[in-house]
Amino acid sequence: MTQGIETVGLYVRDQDEALAFYVDKLGFRVHTDVGNGDYRWLTVQHPEQPGFQLGLFKPGPPVLDEATAQAVRAIVAKGAMPPLVLSVSDCRAAHARLQALGVEFTQEPVERYGTVDAGFRDPSGNGWKMIQARG
């Protein structure tokens, strides 16, 4: 029996806005974009990780009631969710490229722990750490 994580989800305030950010700025590609009534299953993949999907989900039914969805949207907007990590070969070059594309950085590239890292947010408030791969 083979097991593994295939999809990790993020809550986003607007799926079209998130899709534009992840595809046009971060270079992901659309994997799945299907709807069922008001529900939309939207996933993207990094081109170098075809077996892994990042779900861009809007908080709400059928998973969350409206009161819970409002609370989740507020928490995400504050940047309170744990950051995701994007591995890059050159953090400073990736920072310059993404900053030129309008990505909001919360931390400029800094050397620590034997590598270089920077922090940024997506349009919904989800935090990312961009870490230069060792080697």
C-alpha positions as CSV (number, residue, x, y, z in Angstrom):
1,M,0.0,0.0,0.0
2,T,1.4,3.4,-1.0
3,Q,0.5,6.5,1.0
4,G,1.5,10.1,0.9
5,I,0.2,13.6,1.1
6,E,-1.1,14.8,-2.3
7,T,-2.9,18.1,-1.5
8,V,-2.5,20.7,1.2
9,G,-5.1,23.4,1.4
10,L,-5.0,27.2,2.0
11,Y,-7.9,29.3,2.7
12,V,-8.1,32.3,0.4
13,R,-10.5,35.3,0.3
14,D,-10.9,35.2,-3.5
15,Q,-10.0,32.2,-5.6
16,D,-9.5,34.1,-8.8
17,E,-7.2,36.6,-7.1
18,A,-5.3,33.7,-5.5
19,L,-5.1,31.9,-8.8
20,A,-3.6,34.9,-10.5
21,F,-1.0,35.3,-7.6
22,Y,0.1,31.7,-7.5
23,V,0.2,31.3,-11.3
24,D,1.4,34.7,-12.5
25,K,3.7,35.6,-9.7
26,L,5.0,32.4,-8.1
27,G,5.0,30.3,-11.3
28,F,2.6,27.5,-10.3
29,R,0.3,26.0,-12.8
30,V,-3.4,25.0,-12.6
31,H,-3.9,21.3,-11.7
32,T,-7.7,21.2,-11.1
33,D,-10.4,23.8,-11.4
34,V,-13.9,22.4,-11.1
35,G,-17.1,23.6,-9.5
36,N,-20.1,22.1,-7.9
37,G,-22.7,24.7,-7.3
38,D,-21.1,27.5,-5.2
39,Y,-18.2,25.2,-4.3
40,R,-15.0,25.3,-6.3
41,W,-12.1,22.8,-6.0
42,L,-9.1,24.7,-7.2
43,T,-5.6,23.3,-7.0
44,V,-2.2,24.5,-8.3
45,Q,1.2,22.7,-8.6
46,H,4.7,23.9,-8.6
47,P,6.2,22.9,-12.0
48,E,9.1,21.1,-10.2
49,Q,6.7,19.1,-7.9
50,P,4.1,17.5,-10.1
51,G,3.0,15.0,-7.5
52,F,1.9,17.7,-5.0
53,Q,-1.0,20.1,-5.1
54,L,-1.8,23.3,-3.2
55,G,-5.5,23.8,-2.8
56,L,-6.8,27.3,-2.9
57,F,-10.1,27.1,-1.0
58,K,-12.6,29.7,0.0
59,P,-13.9,29.2,3.5
60,G,-17.6,28.4,3.6
61,P,-20.1,25.7,2.8
62,P,-20.1,22.7,2.7
63,V,-17.1,22.6,5.0
64,L,-17.8,25.6,7.3
65,D,-20.9,27.5,8.3
66,E,-20.9,31.3,7.7
67,A,-19.9,32.3,11.2
68,T,-16.9,30.0,11.2
69,A,-16.0,31.1,7.7
70,Q,-16.0,34.7,8.8
71,A,-13.7,33.9,11.7
72,V,-11.3,31.9,9.4
73,R,-11.2,34.8,6.9
74,A,-10.3,37.2,9.7
75,I,-7.5,34.9,11.1
76,V,-6.0,34.4,7.6
77,A,-6.1,38.1,6.8
78,K,-4.1,38.8,10.0
79,G,-1.4,36.5,8.8
80,A,-2.0,34.2,11.8
81,M,-1.8,30.9,9.9
82,P,1.5,29.0,10.0
83,P,3.8,29.9,7.1
84,L,4.4,27.6,4.1
85,V,7.9,27.2,2.9
86,L,9.1,27.7,-0.7
87,S,12.6,26.3,-1.4
88,V,14.6,28.4,-3.9
89,S,18.1,28.1,-5.3
90,D,18.9,31.8,-4.8
91,C,16.8,33.7,-2.3
92,R,18.1,37.1,-3.1
93,A,17.5,36.7,-6.9
94,A,14.0,35.2,-6.2
95,H,13.2,38.1,-3.8
96,A,14.2,40.7,-6.5
97,R,12.1,38.9,-9.2
98,L,9.0,38.5,-6.9
99,Q,9.3,42.1,-5.6
100,A,9.4,43.4,-9.1
101,L,6.1,41.5,-9.7
102,G,4.5,43.2,-6.7
103,V,4.7,40.5,-4.1
104,E,4.3,41.9,-0.6
105,F,7.4,41.0,1.5
106,T,7.3,40.9,5.3
107,Q,11.0,40.2,5.6
108,E,13.9,41.0,3.3
109,P,16.4,38.3,2.6
110,V,18.6,37.6,5.7
111,E,21.4,35.1,6.4
112,R,20.8,32.8,9.3
113,Y,21.2,29.2,10.2
114,G,23.6,28.7,7.3
115,T,21.2,29.8,4.6
116,V,19.3,32.8,3.4
117,D,15.5,33.3,3.9
118,A,12.9,35.9,3.3
119,G,9.2,36.2,4.1
120,F,6.2,37.2,2.0
121,R,2.4,37.1,2.0
122,D,-0.2,36.1,-0.6
123,P,-3.1,38.5,-1.2
124,S,-5.3,36.7,1.4
125,G,-2.6,37.1,4.1
126,N,-1.1,33.6,4.1
127,G,2.5,33.8,5.1
128,W,5.4,32.2,3.2
129,K,9.0,31.6,4.1
130,M,11.3,31.5,1.1
131,I,14.4,29.6,2.0
132,Q,17.5,29.1,-0.1
133,A,18.4,25.5,-0.5
134,R,21.7,24.4,1.1
135,G,24.4,23.2,-1.2
